[in-house]
């Protein structure tokens, strides 16, 4: 079964797909994958990847602004944003 990522990434997914977070969550709980949701909404996988990477990067830099993460560490984590987005989509 697909498992949704944390709240901010789930919000980014729902917004990109044009769904409420509740509808997205319900779909996943009923066995639909994110790829199913992409197909059902007529959106693109690449667009979802881009939305996820933007949300991941925004979270990293928010942590830097709040002093919870160094800029160096954020840059290192950012290098893996695309692969993390791919893992979330294919889960």
C-alpha positions, 0 to 999 in steps of 0.5 A: 500500500502506498504511504503518503509522506509528511504533511507539507509534501502531502499538501504539495501532492494534493495541490498539484493534483487538484485534490483535497488532502482528505481525498488524496489520503482516502484514495491512498487508503483505498489502495490507489497509488500516486501514479493512479492519482496522476492518471485519474487527474490527467496531470503529468508524473514530471509535473508531480516530481517538480512539485515535490522537489519544490516542496522538499527544497522549500522545507530544507530552506525553511529549516535553514532560516529557522536555524535547525539545519546548516546551509551546507547540510541543506545543500547536501540534502537538496542534491537528493531531492529528485531521487526522494521525489521519485521514491515517493511517487513510486512507493 
